[in-house]
Amino acid sequence: MSGELSDSVLKGIIRKVGLECAAQGQALSETLVAFMVKAVVLDPRNDFNMEQILTEKDMQNLIQLCVTRLLDTTNPSLSTIKMQVYFDMNYANRAELLHEQQCVLEGKLAPMVRDITNSCPHVQEEMEVYQNIVTYVLLRSGLGSPADIEAVREVTAALQSVFPQTEITTFISLSKKDKEQQLKNLAMLVTGIRLYNKECGNGGRSIDDLPAILNEAIPSATQTVDEGLNTCHMLAYKYTALLESMQEDPHRYMQLSSFKLKEALFHVRQYEAFLCILLSDAITSAQEVESLNVQLAVTMMQLKNTVQDKISIDTKEVFPLFLELSKLWTSFQDEMLLLSFLTNMTNSLKQFLEIQSQLFPEAVLTSLLEGVTVKSDEERIKETMGTRVTVSDFKNQEWLFPETTDNFNQLAIQYRSFCAHAIGVKGLTLPGNPALGILKHKGKCYVFSSKEAAYTFAQDPDKFIQLNVEKAKEYAELIQLLELHHQFEYLLPHAQARIADKCLMKPIAKCDSSTQTDTHILPPTIVRSYEWNEWELRRKAIKLANLRRNLTHSMQTDLSHMKRENFTQVYLPKAVSTQTKRDNSSNVPKPQIFLKGLRGGSSPTTHMVKVDLTRAVDET
């Protein structure tokens, strides 16, 4: 949009829309008109082609649509956007509010500080300077008015005990910076002395009992916020039940389609989100006040034990206690300011809830809910406590569970912890149950209202994320309600922009990393041979001149000539062996053959006889 609508054209459209609304009796802020112009262009139902330059006819149509929506006071969507703009422009956290208050106080006291620090003995009388210091101390402490004679007397008496009028000449001779610092120290010392005197029953009637006031006011403010939250919860539960019945029954859809139930649901959810922020601040204030009460009692007891009934007291012992007492009381004053701011914000937000009673009176809402089961967020979460996503069903999805993630309860959940599936598909803000498992997709965490919704979303997360973006284009109030600022950066509210850079809590289930920064990125340019001392340079020159006249001699003797230390290295033979076939033999009978008749015989007819006497093989 920023590429097609230039700043001058956009400002012209905003101005024309504002003038048209003012002509019809509605004076609207420029911020609200600008947001509405951008929201109308985003809405796909208005059919503005952002890829083309808007013609004159398109601009007239855009102006008319914006005026129509801004004048439709019966639309909960307009009331939601007005509430978001109001909260964005008026809400400030603790640090911002206290910083602004400190700047306002310094601005009011700046002229008086200037008069005191610029004073000169020849220009002003010392008595007048001292009176200005008394007034400064009284105004800076916030414990009374300069018109209260009794308060002025108490401040003067306390100031004289730590800063006599005879010291004014020394004070005037100090530098401007030292004067300013001493003025602050004097204001804190006098405040501590007055608080101690009040505790002892010596004056202090103009000092309010801030601890007692806060102890009564904080529970009352918290109760008011709780009552508003209960009202929001009941309306959200009823609207959600009606919307679910419309989706389940076509007859109910025809009956309830004329009612702006989705816009009403988004309205109460946004009101609930703002009240939760205020309730968190109130709880923080209650904890801070409780801590301050303990510190105040301890400091006051130490001060009483130090002072007691002594005539003279060492300033090194008592002054730090007075300063500590003043700091604690300043913290009480800060908590009073914060509580007043939270109370005013709570009361101012009530005006945006009046449209609910106008659109849905109690009798009408009761009749619509006949036969419809209304479930609270707690009941919906309890219904799904017994189920859990099975990680093995997903290959490339990362799921976080309490037992596997150290900071499970502090994770930054997308869509303000509403079900990521129900928003784009059903247009409902159902509470997500982290116990089912938190899906981590592209560095962001998502929760779901049921196991089925988790499985459906995990199949194609980018598709459902885009559906949620398209739903936010139709209902612009969802951009801030669901914290879709990264999708619509040009619609980023001022309050959200201030906290956008804060470090969000991320899962640390498996995150081990380290970085290293070079100490010296550029190569060193130090010339080591540089010498600034001329006497050192002279000494080096003399040394070099002497070296030129020196010679190096060498000689050999009979003992060293042609001789040196020698050594040899012997490699021992390796123990090598080879493997060959083994010789073997078998034992067979030895042949034994006897020949008879070799020597002849007595008979001429005797023949030689061969006899085999070899033993059989099996006998060996």
FITORFI-708286 format. One record per residue (C-alpha): residue in one letter; x, z, y. Coordinates in nm, 2 decimals. Example, Ala and Ser with C-alpha at 12.3 -4.5 7.8 and 13.67 -1.06 7.14 Angstrom:
<nodes>
NODE   r       xx       zz       yy
NODE   a     1.23     0.78    -0.45
NODE   s     1.37     0.71    -0.11
</nodes>
This chain:
<nodes>
NODE   r       xx       zz       yy
NODE   m     0.00     0.00     0.00
NODE   s     0.28     0.08     0.24
NODE   g     0.41    -0.26     0.19
NODE   e     0.09    -0.44     0.29
NODE   l    -0.05    -0.20     0.55
NODE   s     0.21    -0.15     0.82
NODE   d     0.22     0.17     1.02
NODE   s     0.07     0.02     1.33
NODE   v    -0.22    -0.14     1.13
NODE   l    -0.28     0.18     0.94
NODE   k    -0.28     0.39     1.25
NODE   g    -0.53     0.15     1.41
NODE   i    -0.77     0.18     1.11
NODE   i    -0.74     0.56     1.12
NODE   r    -0.81     0.57     1.49
NODE   k    -1.12     0.35     1.45
NODE   v    -1.25     0.55     1.16
NODE   g    -1.20     0.87     1.36
NODE   l    -1.38     0.74     1.67
NODE   e    -1.67     0.61     1.46
NODE   c    -1.72     0.95     1.29
NODE   a    -1.69     1.13     1.63
NODE   a    -1.96     0.90     1.77
NODE   q    -2.19     1.01     1.49
NODE   g    -2.12     1.38     1.56
NODE   q    -1.84     1.45     1.31
NODE   a    -1.51     1.54     1.46
NODE   l    -1.25     1.51     1.18
NODE   s    -0.88     1.57     1.18
NODE   e    -0.64     1.28     1.16
NODE   t    -0.49     1.40     0.84
NODE   l    -0.83     1.40     0.66
NODE   v    -0.91     1.05     0.79
NODE   a    -0.57     0.92     0.68
NODE   f    -0.61     1.06     0.33
NODE   m    -0.96     0.91     0.30
NODE   v    -0.84     0.57     0.42
NODE   k    -0.57     0.56     0.15
NODE   a    -0.81     0.70    -0.11
NODE   v    -1.07     0.43    -0.04
NODE   v    -0.80     0.16    -0.08
NODE   l    -0.68     0.31    -0.41
NODE   d    -1.03     0.32    -0.56
NODE   p    -1.06     0.01    -0.79
NODE   r    -1.44     0.01    -0.74
NODE   n    -1.39    -0.10    -0.38
NODE   d    -1.20    -0.41    -0.50
NODE   f    -0.92    -0.41    -0.24
NODE   n    -0.64    -0.65    -0.36
NODE   m    -0.32    -0.48    -0.27
NODE   e    -0.11    -0.78    -0.35
NODE   q    -0.26    -0.97    -0.05
NODE   i    -0.27    -0.90     0.32
NODE   l    -0.60    -0.75     0.43
NODE   t    -0.80    -0.99     0.64
NODE   e    -1.01    -0.88     0.94
NODE   k    -1.32    -0.88     0.72
NODE   d    -1.14    -0.65     0.47
NODE   m    -1.04    -0.41     0.74
NODE   q    -1.40    -0.39     0.87
NODE   n    -1.52    -0.33     0.52
NODE   l    -1.25    -0.06     0.48
NODE   i    -1.35     0.11     0.80
NODE   q    -1.72     0.11     0.70
NODE   l    -1.65     0.25     0.36
NODE   c    -1.44     0.53     0.50
NODE   v    -1.70     0.62     0.76
NODE   t    -1.97     0.62     0.50
NODE   r    -1.77     0.86     0.27
NODE   l    -1.67     1.09     0.56
NODE   l    -2.03     1.13     0.68
NODE   d    -2.17     1.19     0.33
NODE   t    -2.18     1.57     0.35
NODE   t    -2.38     1.59     0.02
NODE   n    -2.08     1.46    -0.18
NODE   p    -1.87     1.73    -0.35
NODE   s    -1.58     1.49    -0.35
NODE   l    -1.56     1.50     0.03
NODE   s    -1.58     1.87     0.04
NODE   t    -1.30     1.89    -0.22
NODE   i    -1.08     1.67    -0.01
NODE   k    -1.16     1.87     0.31
NODE   m    -1.07     2.19     0.12
NODE   q    -0.74     2.04     0.00
NODE   v    -0.65     1.92     0.35
NODE   y    -0.73     2.26     0.50
NODE   f    -0.53     2.45     0.24
NODE   d    -0.24     2.21     0.28
NODE   m    -0.23     2.24     0.66
NODE   n    -0.28     2.62     0.67
NODE   y    -0.13     2.78     0.36
NODE   a     0.23     2.92     0.37
NODE   n     0.41     3.12     0.11
NODE   r     0.57     3.45     0.17
NODE   a     0.90     3.33     0.28
NODE   e     0.76     3.07     0.52
NODE   l     0.51     3.30     0.67
NODE   l     0.76     3.58     0.74
NODE   h     1.01     3.33     0.88
NODE   e     0.75     3.19     1.12
NODE   q     0.65     3.55     1.22
NODE   q     1.02     3.63     1.29
NODE   c     1.06     3.32     1.50
NODE   v     0.74     3.41     1.70
NODE   l     0.87     3.76     1.76
NODE   e     1.21     3.64     1.87
NODE   g     1.05     3.38     2.10
NODE   k     0.84     3.65     2.27
NODE   l     1.14     3.88     2.32
NODE   a     1.38     3.61     2.42
NODE   p     1.31     3.63     2.80
NODE   m     1.35     4.01     2.80
NODE   v     1.67     3.99     2.60
NODE   r     1.80     3.74     2.84
NODE   d     1.73     3.96     3.14
NODE   i     1.90     4.26     2.97
NODE   t     2.21     4.07     2.84
NODE   n     2.26     3.88     3.17
NODE   s     2.24     4.19     3.38
NODE   c     2.54     4.29     3.60
NODE   p     2.60     4.62     3.78
NODE   h     2.60     4.44     4.11
NODE   v     2.28     4.26     4.05
NODE   q     2.04     4.51     3.90
NODE   e     2.02     4.88     3.91
NODE   e     2.12     5.07     3.60
NODE   m     1.79     5.25     3.58
NODE   e     1.60     4.92     3.57
NODE   v     1.82     4.79     3.29
NODE   y     1.75     5.11     3.09
NODE   q     1.38     5.07     3.14
NODE   n     1.40     4.71     3.01
NODE   i     1.58     4.84     2.70
NODE   v     1.30     5.09     2.64
NODE   t     1.04     4.82     2.67
NODE   y     1.24     4.59     2.44
NODE   v     1.27     4.87     2.17
NODE   l     0.90     4.94     2.18
NODE   l     0.80     4.58     2.15
NODE   r     1.04     4.50     1.87
NODE   s     0.94     4.79     1.66
NODE   g     0.57     4.71     1.70
NODE   l     0.48     5.08     1.71
NODE   g     0.27     5.10     2.02
NODE   s     0.22     4.92     2.35
NODE   p     0.41     4.94     2.68
NODE   a     0.08     5.04     2.84
NODE   d     0.07     5.36     2.62
NODE   i     0.24     5.63     2.82
NODE   e     0.28     5.86     2.52
NODE   a     0.45     5.58     2.32
NODE   v     0.68     5.50     2.61
NODE   r     0.78     5.87     2.64
NODE   e     0.85     5.89     2.26
NODE   v     1.07     5.58     2.27
NODE   t     1.26     5.70     2.58
NODE   a     1.33     6.04     2.43
NODE   a     1.45     5.89     2.10
NODE   l     1.66     5.64     2.28
NODE   q     1.83     5.90     2.50
NODE   s     1.93     6.09     2.19
NODE   v     2.13     5.79     2.06
NODE   f     2.20     5.60     2.38
NODE   p     2.22     5.82     2.69
NODE   q     2.16     5.66     3.03
NODE   t     2.52     5.73     3.12
NODE   e     2.63     5.47     2.86
NODE   i     2.46     5.19     3.04
NODE   t     2.77     5.10     3.23
NODE   t     2.96     5.05     2.91
NODE   f     2.68     4.85     2.76
NODE   i     2.67     4.61     3.06
NODE   s     3.04     4.55     3.03
NODE   l     3.00     4.42     2.67
NODE   s     2.98     4.05     2.58
NODE   k     2.65     3.88     2.55
NODE   k     2.67     3.86     2.17
NODE   d     2.76     4.23     2.14
NODE   k     2.48     4.33     2.37
NODE   e     2.22     4.14     2.15
NODE   q     2.35     4.31     1.84
NODE   q     2.35     4.66     2.00
NODE   l     1.99     4.60     2.12
NODE   k     1.88     4.53     1.76
NODE   n     2.06     4.84     1.63
NODE   l     1.91     5.06     1.90
NODE   a     1.56     4.93     1.82
NODE   m     1.61     5.01     1.45
NODE   l     1.75     5.36     1.52
NODE   v     1.47     5.45     1.76
NODE   t     1.21     5.32     1.51
NODE   g     1.36     5.54     1.23
NODE   i     1.37     5.85     1.46
NODE   r     1.01     5.80     1.56
NODE   l     0.90     5.76     1.20
NODE   y     1.09     6.07     1.10
NODE   n     0.93     6.27     1.39
NODE   k     0.59     6.15     1.28
NODE   e     0.66     6.27     0.92
NODE   c     0.76     6.61     1.07
NODE   g     0.44     6.63     1.28
NODE   n     0.62     6.56     1.62
NODE   g     0.42     6.29     1.79
NODE   g     0.37     5.94     1.65
NODE   r    -0.01     5.93     1.71
NODE   s     0.02     5.56     1.80
NODE   i     0.18     5.48     1.47
NODE   d    -0.06     5.36     1.20
NODE   d    -0.02     5.49     0.84
NODE   l     0.06     5.15     0.70
NODE   p     0.12     5.27     0.34
NODE   a    -0.22     5.43     0.32
NODE   i    -0.39     5.12     0.48
NODE   l    -0.22     4.89     0.24
NODE   n    -0.31     5.10    -0.07
NODE   e    -0.68     5.06     0.03
NODE   a    -0.67     4.71     0.16
NODE   i    -0.49     4.53    -0.12
NODE   p    -0.73     4.63    -0.40
NODE   s    -1.02     4.53    -0.18
NODE   a    -0.87     4.19    -0.11
NODE   t    -0.79     4.14    -0.48
NODE   q    -1.14     4.23    -0.57
NODE   t    -1.28     3.97    -0.33
NODE   v    -1.06     3.70    -0.48
NODE   d    -1.16     3.80    -0.83
NODE   e    -1.53     3.77    -0.74
NODE   g    -1.47     3.42    -0.61
NODE   l    -1.28     3.33    -0.93
NODE   n    -1.57     3.46    -1.15
NODE   t    -1.81     3.24    -0.95
NODE   c    -1.59     2.94    -1.00
NODE   h    -1.55     3.00    -1.37
NODE   m    -1.92     3.03    -1.43
NODE   l    -1.99     2.71    -1.25
NODE   a    -1.71     2.52    -1.42
NODE   y    -1.83     2.63    -1.76
NODE   k    -2.18     2.52    -1.69
NODE   y    -2.08     2.18    -1.54
NODE   t    -1.85     2.11    -1.84
NODE   a    -2.13     2.19    -2.08
NODE   l    -2.37     1.96    -1.90
NODE   l    -2.11     1.68    -1.89
NODE   e    -2.05     1.72    -2.27
NODE   s    -2.42     1.70    -2.34
NODE   m    -2.44     1.38    -2.14
NODE   q    -2.18     1.22    -2.35
NODE   e    -2.34     1.32    -2.67
NODE   d    -2.70     1.24    -2.59
NODE   p    -2.80     0.91    -2.42
NODE   h    -3.13     1.07    -2.31
NODE   r    -2.94     1.35    -2.14
NODE   y    -2.72     1.09    -1.97
NODE   m    -3.02     0.92    -1.82
NODE   q    -3.15     1.25    -1.70
NODE   l    -2.83     1.38    -1.54
NODE   s    -2.66     1.06    -1.43
NODE   s    -2.80     1.10    -1.08
NODE   f    -2.63     1.44    -1.04
NODE   k    -2.27     1.43    -0.92
NODE   l    -2.15     1.67    -1.20
NODE   k    -1.80     1.54    -1.23
NODE   e    -1.74     1.57    -0.85
NODE   a    -1.89     1.92    -0.86
NODE   l    -1.66     2.01    -1.16
NODE   f    -1.35     1.89    -0.98
NODE   h    -1.46     2.08    -0.67
NODE   v    -1.49     2.42    -0.84
NODE   r    -1.17     2.36    -1.04
NODE   q    -0.98     2.30    -0.71
NODE   y    -1.13     2.60    -0.55
NODE   e    -1.03     2.80    -0.86
NODE   a    -0.67     2.67    -0.83
NODE   f    -0.64     2.78    -0.47
NODE   l    -0.79     3.12    -0.54
NODE   c    -0.53     3.17    -0.82
NODE   i    -0.25     3.10    -0.57
NODE   l    -0.39     3.36    -0.33
NODE   l    -0.45     3.61    -0.62
NODE   s    -0.08     3.57    -0.73
NODE   d     0.03     3.64    -0.37
NODE   a    -0.19     3.95    -0.36
NODE   i    -0.05     4.08    -0.68
NODE   t     0.30     4.02    -0.55
NODE   s     0.22     4.22    -0.24
NODE   a     0.07     4.50    -0.45
NODE   q     0.40     4.52    -0.65
NODE   e     0.61     4.51    -0.33
NODE   v     0.40     4.79    -0.16
NODE   e     0.43     5.00    -0.47
NODE   s     0.81     4.96    -0.47
NODE   l     0.83     5.03    -0.09
NODE   n     0.63     5.35    -0.13
NODE   v     0.88     5.49    -0.37
NODE   q     1.18     5.39    -0.15
NODE   l     1.01     5.54     0.16
NODE   a     0.96     5.87    -0.02
NODE   v     1.32     5.88    -0.14
NODE   t     1.46     5.79     0.20
NODE   m     1.24     6.04     0.38
NODE   m     1.35     6.31     0.14
NODE   q     1.72     6.23     0.19
NODE   l     1.67     6.24     0.57
NODE   k     1.50     6.58     0.56
NODE   n     1.77     6.72     0.34
NODE   t     2.03     6.59     0.58
NODE   v     1.88     6.70     0.90
NODE   q     1.69     7.02     0.80
NODE   d     1.73     7.26     1.10
NODE   k     2.09     7.17     1.20
NODE   i     2.17     7.18     1.56
NODE   s     2.44     6.90     1.54
NODE   i     2.45     6.63     1.28
NODE   d     2.72     6.37     1.20
NODE   t     2.59     6.03     1.30
NODE   k     2.77     5.87     1.00
NODE   e     2.53     6.06     0.78
NODE   v     2.20     6.03     0.96
NODE   f     2.22     5.69     1.13
NODE   p     2.22     5.48     0.80
NODE   l     1.91     5.67     0.69
NODE   f     1.73     5.59     1.01
NODE   l     1.82     5.23     0.98
NODE   e     1.70     5.22     0.62
NODE   l     1.38     5.39     0.73
NODE   s     1.33     5.12     0.99
NODE   k     1.39     4.84     0.74
NODE   l     1.13     4.98     0.50
NODE   w     0.87     5.01     0.78
NODE   t     0.94     4.65     0.88
NODE   s     0.87     4.55     0.52
NODE   f     0.54     4.74     0.54
NODE   q     0.45     4.55     0.86
NODE   d     0.53     4.22     0.68
NODE   e     0.30     4.31     0.39
NODE   m     0.03     4.39     0.65
NODE   l     0.08     4.04     0.79
NODE   l     0.07     3.88     0.45
NODE   l    -0.24     4.06     0.35
NODE   s    -0.42     3.96     0.67
NODE   f    -0.32     3.60     0.61
NODE   l    -0.45     3.61     0.25
NODE   t    -0.78     3.77     0.36
NODE   n    -0.83     3.51     0.63
NODE   m    -0.75     3.22     0.38
NODE   t    -1.00     3.36     0.13
NODE   n    -1.27     3.40     0.38
NODE   s    -1.21     3.05     0.52
NODE   l    -1.23     2.89     0.17
NODE   k    -1.58     3.03     0.12
NODE   q    -1.72     2.76     0.35
NODE   f    -1.62     2.49     0.10
NODE   l    -1.82     2.65    -0.18
NODE   e    -2.15     2.64     0.00
NODE   i    -2.21     2.28    -0.11
NODE   q    -2.25     2.40    -0.47
NODE   s    -2.56     2.61    -0.39
NODE   q    -2.70     2.31    -0.19
NODE   l    -2.66     2.06    -0.47
NODE   f    -2.73     2.28    -0.76
NODE   p    -2.96     2.58    -0.67
NODE   e    -2.97     2.85    -0.94
NODE   a    -3.32     2.74    -1.05
NODE   v    -3.23     2.38    -1.09
NODE   l    -2.91     2.46    -1.28
NODE   t    -3.09     2.70    -1.51
NODE   s    -3.35     2.43    -1.60
NODE   l    -3.08     2.17    -1.67
NODE   l    -2.90     2.41    -1.90
NODE   e    -3.20     2.47    -2.13
NODE   g    -3.08     2.41    -2.49
NODE   v    -2.72     2.36    -2.38
NODE   t    -2.45     2.59    -2.52
NODE   v    -2.21     2.71    -2.24
NODE   k    -1.86     2.79    -2.35
NODE   s    -1.59     2.96    -2.15
NODE   d    -1.23     2.85    -2.14
NODE   e    -1.13     3.15    -2.35
NODE   e    -1.39     3.07    -2.62
NODE   r    -1.27     2.71    -2.63
NODE   i    -0.91     2.82    -2.68
NODE   k    -1.01     3.07    -2.95
NODE   e    -1.18     2.80    -3.15
NODE   t    -0.85     2.61    -3.18
NODE   m    -0.62     2.91    -3.24
NODE   g    -0.61     2.86    -3.62
NODE   t    -0.49     2.50    -3.60
NODE   r    -0.16     2.35    -3.51
NODE   v     0.00     2.01    -3.49
NODE   t     0.21     1.91    -3.80
NODE   v     0.55     1.79    -3.67
NODE   s     0.62     1.59    -3.98
NODE   d     0.32     1.36    -3.90
NODE   f     0.52     1.22    -3.60
NODE   k     0.85     1.04    -3.62
NODE   n     0.96     1.00    -3.26
NODE   q     0.76     1.27    -3.09
NODE   e     0.91     1.61    -2.98
NODE   w     0.68     1.91    -3.01
NODE   l     0.75     2.26    -2.87
NODE   f     0.63     2.58    -3.02
NODE   p     0.67     2.95    -2.92
NODE   e     0.91     3.02    -3.21
NODE   t     1.14     2.72    -3.13
NODE   t     1.14     2.74    -2.74
NODE   d     1.29     3.04    -2.56
NODE   n     1.10     2.99    -2.23
NODE   f     0.77     2.87    -2.39
NODE   n     0.54     3.06    -2.15
NODE   q     0.73     2.94    -1.84
NODE   l     0.72     2.56    -1.91
NODE   a     0.59     2.33    -1.64
NODE   i     0.28     2.19    -1.79
NODE   q     0.14     1.86    -1.66
NODE   y    -0.21     1.83    -1.51
NODE   r    -0.22     2.20    -1.42
NODE   s    -0.25     2.29    -1.80
NODE   f    -0.57     2.09    -1.85
NODE   c    -0.61     1.87    -2.16
NODE   a    -0.41     1.55    -2.11
NODE   h    -0.65     1.35    -2.33
NODE   a    -0.99     1.47    -2.19
NODE   i    -0.91     1.38    -1.83
NODE   g    -0.88     1.00    -1.86
NODE   v    -1.11     0.96    -2.16
NODE   k    -1.40     1.20    -2.08
NODE   g    -1.34     1.28    -1.72
NODE   l    -1.34     1.65    -1.80
NODE   t    -1.10     1.93    -1.71
NODE   l    -1.08     2.11    -2.04
NODE   p    -0.83     2.40    -2.08
NODE   g    -0.53     2.31    -2.30
NODE   n    -0.42     2.54    -2.58
NODE   p    -0.03     2.56    -2.59
NODE   a    -0.06     2.72    -2.94
NODE   l    -0.15     2.39    -3.08
NODE   g     0.19     2.26    -2.97
NODE   i     0.32     2.12    -2.65
NODE   l     0.41     1.75    -2.65
NODE   k     0.73     1.66    -2.46
NODE   h     0.72     1.30    -2.36
NODE   k     0.98     1.15    -2.12
NODE   g     1.08     1.50    -1.99
NODE   k     0.72     1.61    -1.92
NODE   c     0.51     1.86    -2.12
NODE   y     0.14     1.81    -2.21
NODE   v    -0.11     2.04    -2.37
NODE   f    -0.44     1.96    -2.55
NODE   s    -0.78     2.11    -2.61
NODE   s    -0.79     2.02    -2.98
NODE   k    -0.57     1.90    -3.26
NODE   e    -0.76     1.57    -3.27
NODE   a    -0.70     1.51    -2.90
NODE   a    -0.33     1.59    -2.95
NODE   y    -0.30     1.33    -3.24
NODE   t    -0.48     1.06    -3.04
NODE   f    -0.27     1.12    -2.73
NODE   a     0.06     1.12    -2.92
NODE   q    -0.01     0.78    -3.07
NODE   d     0.03     0.61    -2.73
NODE   p     0.11     0.86    -2.46
NODE   d     0.18     0.60    -2.19
NODE   k    -0.17     0.45    -2.24
NODE   f    -0.35     0.78    -2.18
NODE   i    -0.12     0.88    -1.89
NODE   q    -0.22     0.55    -1.72
NODE   l    -0.59     0.63    -1.79
NODE   n    -0.54     0.96    -1.61
NODE   v    -0.39     0.77    -1.31
NODE   e    -0.68     0.53    -1.30
NODE   k    -0.92     0.82    -1.31
NODE   a    -0.74     0.97    -1.02
NODE   k    -0.78     0.65    -0.83
NODE   e    -1.16     0.67    -0.87
NODE   y    -1.16     1.04    -0.78
NODE   a    -0.90     1.09    -0.51
NODE   e    -0.93     1.47    -0.53
NODE   l    -0.77     1.46    -0.87
NODE   i    -0.44     1.36    -0.72
NODE   q    -0.38     1.71    -0.58
NODE   l    -0.59     1.90    -0.85
NODE   l    -0.38     1.75    -1.13
NODE   e    -0.06     1.74    -0.93
NODE   l    -0.01     1.37    -0.97
NODE   h     0.23     1.35    -0.67
NODE   h     0.49     1.15    -0.85
NODE   q     0.23     0.88    -0.91
NODE   f     0.11     0.88    -0.55
NODE   e     0.40     0.97    -0.34
NODE   y     0.25     0.85    -0.01
NODE   l    -0.05     1.08    -0.06
NODE   l     0.18     1.38    -0.12
NODE   p     0.04     1.68     0.07
NODE   h     0.27     1.86     0.31
NODE   a     0.26     2.19     0.12
NODE   q     0.33     2.02    -0.21
NODE   a     0.62     1.83    -0.05
NODE   r     0.78     2.15     0.05
NODE   i     0.80     2.27    -0.31
NODE   a     0.86     1.94    -0.47
NODE   d     1.23     1.99    -0.47
NODE   k     1.22     2.33    -0.64
NODE   c     1.37     2.35    -0.99
NODE   l     1.09     2.34    -1.24
NODE   m     1.11     2.53    -1.56
NODE   k     1.21     2.31    -1.85
NODE   p     1.23     2.38    -2.22
NODE   i     1.57     2.50    -2.34
NODE   a     1.52     2.47    -2.72
NODE   k     1.83     2.25    -2.76
NODE   c     2.01     2.20    -2.43
NODE   d     2.39     2.24    -2.43
NODE   s     2.56     2.06    -2.15
NODE   s     2.85     2.10    -1.91
NODE   t     2.98     1.91    -1.61
NODE   q     3.32     1.90    -1.44
NODE   t     3.40     1.81    -1.08
NODE   d     3.75     1.71    -0.97
NODE   t     3.90     1.95    -0.72
NODE   h     4.09     1.67    -0.55
NODE   i     3.93     1.33    -0.58
NODE   l     4.19     1.14    -0.37
NODE   p     4.56     1.14    -0.48
NODE   p     4.78     1.38    -0.29
NODE   t     4.96     1.25     0.02
NODE   i     5.21     1.54     0.06
NODE   v     5.57     1.42     0.12
NODE   r     5.78     1.67    -0.06
NODE   s     6.10     1.55     0.09
NODE   y     5.98     1.62     0.45
NODE   e     6.17     1.89     0.63
NODE   w     6.08     2.01     0.97
NODE   n     6.38     2.24     1.03
NODE   e     6.67     2.05     1.19
NODE   w     6.93     2.31     1.07
NODE   e     6.82     2.25     0.72
NODE   l     6.86     1.88     0.77
NODE   r     7.21     1.94     0.91
NODE   r     7.30     2.15     0.60
NODE   k     7.18     1.87     0.37
NODE   a     7.38     1.61     0.57
NODE   i     7.70     1.82     0.54
NODE   k     7.64     1.86     0.17
NODE   l     7.61     1.48     0.12
NODE   a     7.93     1.42     0.33
NODE   n     8.12     1.66     0.11
NODE   l     8.00     1.50    -0.21
NODE   r     8.14     1.17    -0.10
NODE   r     8.49     1.31    -0.09
NODE   n     8.46     1.48    -0.43
NODE   l     8.57     1.32    -0.75
NODE   t     8.48     1.39    -1.11
NODE   h     8.77     1.41    -1.37
NODE   s     8.76     1.41    -1.74
NODE   m     9.04     1.44    -2.01
NODE   q     9.08     1.46    -2.38
NODE   t     9.32     1.67    -2.59
NODE   d     9.47     1.63    -2.93
NODE   l     9.20     1.85    -3.07
NODE   s     8.91     1.65    -2.93
NODE   h     9.06     1.30    -2.96
NODE   m     8.89     1.08    -3.22
NODE   k     8.71     1.38    -3.35
NODE   r     8.35     1.47    -3.35
NODE   e     8.10     1.66    -3.56
NODE   n     7.97     1.44    -3.83
NODE   f     7.70     1.50    -4.08
NODE   t     7.55     1.30    -4.36
NODE   q     7.22     1.31    -4.53
NODE   v     7.20     1.28    -4.91
NODE   y     6.89     1.18    -5.08
NODE   l     6.88     1.34    -5.43
NODE   p     6.77     1.11    -5.71
NODE   k     6.41     1.13    -5.81
NODE   a     6.31     1.26    -6.15
NODE   v     6.16     0.95    -6.29
NODE   s     6.03     0.90    -6.64
NODE   t     5.86     0.62    -6.83
NODE   q     5.61     0.62    -7.10
NODE   t     5.66     0.40    -7.41
NODE   k     5.50     0.37    -7.75
NODE   r     5.57     0.65    -7.99
NODE   d     5.76     0.58    -8.31
NODE   n     5.57     0.69    -8.62
NODE   s     5.61     0.67    -8.99
NODE   s     5.43     0.74    -9.31
NODE   n     5.57     0.91    -9.62
NODE   v     5.53     0.69    -9.94
NODE   p     5.65     0.75   -10.29
NODE   k     6.01     0.65   -10.35
NODE   p     6.02     0.37   -10.61
NODE   q     6.20     0.49   -10.93
NODE   i     6.24     0.23   -11.21
NODE   f     6.44     0.31   -11.53
NODE   l     6.59     0.03   -11.74
NODE   k     6.65     0.12   -12.10
NODE   g     6.90    -0.07   -12.31
NODE   l     7.15    -0.16   -12.04
NODE   r     7.44    -0.01   -12.25
NODE   g     7.34    -0.17   -12.57
NODE   g     7.24     0.00   -12.89
NODE   s     7.33     0.04   -13.26
NODE   s     7.09    -0.24   -13.36
NODE   p     7.17    -0.59   -13.26
NODE   t     6.81    -0.66   -13.21
NODE   t     6.76    -0.39   -12.95
NODE   h     6.61    -0.53   -12.62
NODE   m     6.62    -0.39   -12.26
NODE   v     6.31    -0.20   -12.16
NODE   k     6.19    -0.15   -11.79
NODE   v     6.01     0.18   -11.73
NODE   d     5.84     0.25   -11.38
NODE   l     5.88     0.62   -11.31
NODE   t     5.74     0.60   -10.94
NODE   r     5.49     0.87   -10.88
NODE   a     5.14     0.79   -10.77
NODE   v     5.06     0.79   -10.39
NODE   d     4.80     1.07   -10.41
NODE   e     5.06     1.30   -10.57
NODE   t     5.30     1.29   -10.27
</nodes>
